[in-house]
Amino acid sequence: MFKKIFQNITLKISNIHLGLLALFYIFAYVVIESLVQNYIQLYIFTVFLALSGIYFSWFRGGKWTMAYVAFFNLFIVFVFSKLLWSQKIIVTPTVFKSKSFIIMYFLTLLFILIVALRKSPADTKLQEQNTLIEREKQRRQNLEFMIASRKLKYDLLAQANLVKDELQDQPSRGTRALSPLDR
């Protein structure tokens, strides 16, 4: 049941175009920024956006894309954290023990398990394409071999017919068999 629900959700997400997803991110950030006046809540939302961006990059682009996006997203979160720390907005590490962060820790752990145990749909699609390409290459090689063997067969038959015609045109030498020295 969980697998069917996950496949249904992944099918819906995979049909979302990246431009639409980017617009959704920008819209969500602008709406949250206008509604929330507290920098800590905005920071928590930014960290959530970074984590969800890592997930969508894994989902749409595969593990390699996820690695690049994760590096840059975590770097931006680090820079933002440093900025808030130096501005004395985050004064104690208790914000990292809040309910929002605990939920994000849990979601991150769940995401790590999904990434470790499953192939992303993008990686699966890439592997299927590579398999199809290899199959087509093998099919093409088999076709080339078949054509070359047919051509060789017809060339050998033509050559054998020429030899046969040449032997029939020679005067009969009696009943003895032709030896290679008689040519």
C-alpha positions as CSV (number, residue, x, y, z in Angstrom):
1,M,0.0,0.0,0.0
2,F,2.8,2.4,0.9
3,K,4.6,1.6,-2.3
4,K,1.5,2.3,-4.4
5,I,1.0,5.6,-2.6
6,F,4.6,6.5,-3.1
7,Q,4.4,5.6,-6.8
8,N,1.3,7.7,-7.2
9,I,2.9,10.7,-5.5
10,T,6.1,10.3,-7.6
11,L,4.1,10.1,-10.8
12,K,2.4,13.4,-9.9
13,I,5.6,15.1,-9.0
14,S,7.5,13.8,-12.1
15,N,4.9,15.4,-14.3
16,I,5.6,18.9,-12.8
17,H,7.9,20.9,-15.0
18,L,10.9,22.5,-13.5
19,G,9.9,26.0,-14.4
20,L,6.6,25.5,-12.6
21,L,8.4,24.2,-9.6
22,A,10.8,27.2,-9.6
23,L,7.8,29.6,-9.8
24,F,6.2,27.7,-6.9
25,Y,9.4,28.1,-4.8
26,I,9.6,31.8,-5.5
27,F,5.9,32.4,-4.8
28,A,6.1,30.4,-1.6
29,Y,9.2,32.3,-0.4
30,V,7.6,35.7,-1.2
31,V,4.3,34.8,0.5
32,I,6.1,33.4,3.6
33,E,8.4,36.4,3.8
34,S,5.5,38.8,3.6
35,L,3.5,36.9,6.3
36,V,6.3,36.2,8.7
37,Q,8.1,39.1,10.4
38,N,10.3,36.9,12.6
39,Y,13.7,36.1,11.2
40,I,13.9,32.8,13.0
41,Q,10.7,31.5,11.3
42,L,12.0,32.8,7.9
43,Y,15.3,31.0,8.6
44,I,13.4,27.7,9.4
45,F,11.4,28.1,6.1
46,T,14.6,28.7,4.2
47,V,16.2,25.6,5.6
48,F,13.1,23.7,4.6
49,L,13.3,25.1,1.1
50,A,16.9,24.0,0.8
51,L,16.0,20.4,2.0
52,S,13.1,20.2,-0.4
53,G,15.2,21.5,-3.2
54,I,17.7,18.7,-2.5
55,Y,14.9,16.1,-2.6
56,F,13.5,17.5,-5.9
57,S,16.9,17.5,-7.5
58,W,17.4,13.9,-6.5
59,F,13.9,13.1,-7.9
60,R,14.3,14.9,-11.2
61,G,18.0,14.7,-11.8
62,G,19.4,11.7,-10.0
63,K,22.1,11.3,-7.4
64,W,24.8,13.3,-9.1
65,T,22.5,16.3,-9.5
66,M,21.4,15.9,-5.9
67,A,25.1,16.0,-4.7
68,Y,25.7,19.3,-6.5
69,V,22.4,20.9,-5.4
70,A,23.0,19.7,-1.8
71,F,26.5,21.3,-1.7
72,F,25.2,24.7,-2.8
73,N,22.0,24.6,-0.7
74,L,23.9,23.6,2.4
75,F,26.5,26.3,1.7
76,I,23.8,28.9,1.3
77,V,22.2,27.8,4.6
78,F,25.6,28.0,6.3
79,V,26.1,31.5,5.0
80,F,22.6,32.5,6.1
81,S,23.2,30.9,9.5
82,K,26.5,32.7,9.9
83,L,24.9,36.0,9.0
84,L,22.1,35.6,11.5
85,W,24.5,34.5,14.2
86,S,26.8,37.5,13.6
87,Q,23.7,39.9,13.6
88,K,22.8,38.4,17.0
89,I,19.4,37.2,15.7
90,I,20.3,33.6,16.6
91,V,21.9,33.9,20.0
92,T,21.6,30.4,21.3
93,P,21.6,27.0,19.6
94,T,18.1,26.3,21.1
95,V,16.5,27.1,17.7
96,F,18.1,23.9,16.4
97,K,16.2,22.0,19.0
98,S,12.8,23.5,18.2
99,K,9.9,21.4,17.0
100,S,10.3,22.7,13.4
101,F,13.9,21.6,13.3
102,I,13.1,18.2,14.9
103,I,10.6,17.6,12.1
104,M,13.2,18.6,9.5
105,Y,15.7,16.3,11.1
106,F,13.2,13.5,10.9
107,L,12.4,14.3,7.2
108,T,16.1,14.5,6.4
109,L,16.6,11.1,8.0
110,L,13.7,9.7,6.0
111,F,15.0,11.3,2.8
112,I,18.5,9.8,3.4
113,L,16.8,6.3,3.8
114,I,14.9,6.8,0.6
115,V,18.0,7.9,-1.3
116,A,20.0,5.0,0.1
117,L,17.4,2.3,-0.5
118,R,15.9,3.4,-3.8
119,K,17.0,4.6,-7.2
120,S,15.7,8.0,-8.2
121,P,13.3,8.0,-11.1
122,A,15.8,10.0,-13.1
123,D,18.5,7.4,-12.6
124,T,16.1,4.6,-13.4
125,K,15.1,6.3,-16.6
126,L,18.8,7.0,-17.5
127,Q,19.6,3.3,-16.9
128,E,16.7,2.2,-19.1
129,Q,17.8,4.6,-21.9
130,N,21.4,3.2,-21.6
131,T,20.1,-0.3,-21.8
132,L,18.0,0.5,-24.8
133,I,21.0,2.2,-26.5
134,E,23.1,-0.9,-25.9
135,R,20.4,-3.2,-27.2
136,E,20.1,-1.0,-30.4
137,K,23.9,-1.1,-30.8
138,Q,23.9,-4.9,-30.5
139,R,21.0,-5.1,-32.9
140,R,22.8,-2.9,-35.4
141,Q,26.0,-4.9,-35.1
142,N,24.0,-8.1,-35.7
143,L,22.3,-6.6,-38.7
144,E,25.7,-5.5,-40.1
145,F,27.1,-9.0,-39.5
146,M,24.1,-10.5,-41.2
147,I,24.4,-8.2,-44.2
148,A,28.2,-8.9,-44.4
149,S,27.7,-12.6,-44.2
150,R,25.0,-12.6,-46.9
151,K,27.3,-10.5,-49.1
152,L,30.1,-12.9,-48.5
153,K,27.9,-15.9,-49.2
154,Y,26.7,-14.3,-52.5
155,D,30.3,-13.5,-53.4
156,L,31.4,-17.1,-52.7
157,L,28.5,-18.4,-54.7
158,A,29.3,-16.1,-57.6
159,Q,33.0,-17.1,-57.5
160,A,32.0,-20.8,-57.3
161,N,29.7,-20.4,-60.3
162,L,32.5,-18.7,-62.2
163,V,34.8,-21.6,-61.4
164,K,32.1,-24.1,-62.4
165,D,31.5,-22.2,-65.7
166,E,35.3,-22.2,-66.4
167,L,35.5,-25.9,-65.7
168,Q,32.6,-26.6,-68.0
169,D,34.2,-24.5,-70.8
170,Q,37.4,-26.5,-70.7
171,P,37.7,-29.5,-73.1
172,S,37.1,-32.8,-71.4
173,R,40.3,-34.5,-70.3
174,G,38.9,-37.9,-70.1
175,T,37.7,-39.7,-67.0
176,R,40.5,-38.8,-64.7
177,A,39.9,-36.2,-62.0
178,L,41.4,-32.7,-62.3
179,S,44.4,-32.1,-60.1
180,P,45.6,-28.7,-58.9
181,L,48.6,-29.1,-61.2
182,D,46.4,-29.3,-64.3
183,R,45.4,-25.7,-64.2
